[in-house]
Amino acid sequence: MMKPVKKAVFPVGGMGTRFLPATKAVPKEMLPVVDRPLLQYAVDEALAAGIEQMIFVTARGKGALEDYFDIAGELVATLKERGKQAELAVLDETQLAPGQIAYVRQQEPAGLGHAVWCARHITGDEPFAVLLPDELLWNPGDPCLAQMVRARNEVGGTVIAVMEVPEEETHRYGIVDPGATKGALTEVRGFVEKPKAGTAPSRLAAVGRYLIEPECMAILAEGKRGAGGEIQLTDALAQLIGRQPFHAFTYAGARFDCGDKAGHVTANIALSLERADIGPAVRAWLKANI
Ligand code: G1P
């Protein structure tokens, strides 16, 4: 019987150099989109897909992440004293259960594959999800990971979320060599990390959501270096092709690359326009100024 995916790995060790100087003191995953840190969106997406345990692969300087998911005792007491029910409800709704989060530390920046491998003792022999919080995949009615879990229930094996990107951007992503397509699922014949310009096998790019079988960890353990001299998740996954079912899932919904300044600002605009409290003011400003 196929094991359900109950654990998710969030690689959150990156230095966030594209957001300096803010990231000197604030982890990039804590940068807000409207009023929630980026990481909260990824955690909400995982919860909506039935994930029960969150594993954060952190690094030096990421203490704010642990504080964020803790109970802010003094703050809660003060809000209660002042009768601030709405604010208390916000804290409540973002509070995870005791023990629902585990932290492991990536001791050196050796790549995404290395970060995922750091979680191996917690994922054990179970399948797991990987969510890159920089990628804000926004579909509140039917979040990406939940769509992927449904797809995996049909086909089993590895499922990675993809979207079409322009040809000139393929060198920034893991790109799929596609086989047969049925609905949103495409068989994966090859998977290449950051192909050189003009060599990409398609325009189907991995967008930071993966459902992975435990066998991937043994491949990552070999520590082979790939693009950029780093241990790449893409390369380890590529080795599973032909050994297990492996599909690309074309995600239906909005995507904001919040690892990029323009993407992050755009996400703030798009999500604020959807909000009843601040949407009208933002819309009015845009109308008057653009
Ligand atoms: C990582 C992955 C890449 C994927 C991308 C999505 O790259 O290695 O395969 O397409 O995330 O954002 P990074 O952006 O960390 O260099």
Boltz pocket constraint, residues with backbone or C-beta under 6 A from the ligand:
constraints:
  - pocket:
      binder: B
      contacts: [[A, 112], [A, 132], [A, 135], [A, 172], [A, 173], [A, 174], [A, 175], [A, 193], [A, 194], [A, 205], [A, 206], [A, 207], [A, 208], [A, 232], [A, 233], [A, 234], [A, 259]]
      max_distance: 6.0
